[in-house]
Amino acid sequence: MKASCSMFSQILKLIPRTDFERHVKETKAEHRSKGLSSWSQFVAMLFCQLGRAHSLREIEGGLKSCEGMPTPQ
């Protein structure tokens, strides 16, 4: 069975996560962070921008569909 990547995951592969994490540590961006990591927030904001999402529900549904999780009714 062939594994295929979504276009979104291909775009994320262009951004080196190690460099991203290094910049987060250098700037202490997660010093008082609670819950969502900087990487997760970046992925969500990139998804919103590229998908032209208009609501949080659209964002949540879109991200869950990328993960293969069922969306709530």
Contacts in CASP RR format, 6 or more apart in sequence:
PFRMAT RR
TARGET T0000
AUTHOR 0000-0000-0000
METHOD contacts of the structure
MODEL  1
MKASCSMFSQILKLIPRTDFERHVKETKAEHRSKGLSSWSQFVAMLFCQL
GRAHSLREIEGGLKSCEGMPTPQ
5 13 0 8 1.000
6 66 0 8 1.000
8 47 0 8 1.000
8 50 0 8 1.000
8 66 0 8 1.000
9 66 0 8 1.000
11 46 0 8 1.000
11 50 0 8 1.000
12 43 0 8 1.000
12 46 0 8 1.000
17 39 0 8 1.000
20 38 0 8 1.000
20 39 0 8 1.000
20 42 0 8 1.000
21 39 0 8 1.000
23 29 0 8 1.000
24 30 0 8 1.000
24 38 0 8 1.000
24 39 0 8 1.000
29 38 0 8 1.000
30 37 0 8 1.000
30 38 0 8 1.000
36 44 0 8 1.000
43 63 0 8 1.000
44 59 0 8 1.000
44 63 0 8 1.000
47 53 0 8 1.000
47 59 0 8 1.000
47 62 0 8 1.000
47 63 0 8 1.000
47 66 0 8 1.000
48 59 0 8 1.000
53 59 0 8 1.000
53 62 0 8 1.000
60 71 0 8 1.000
61 71 0 8 1.000
62 71 0 8 1.000
64 70 0 8 1.000
64 71 0 8 1.000
65 71 0 8 1.000
END
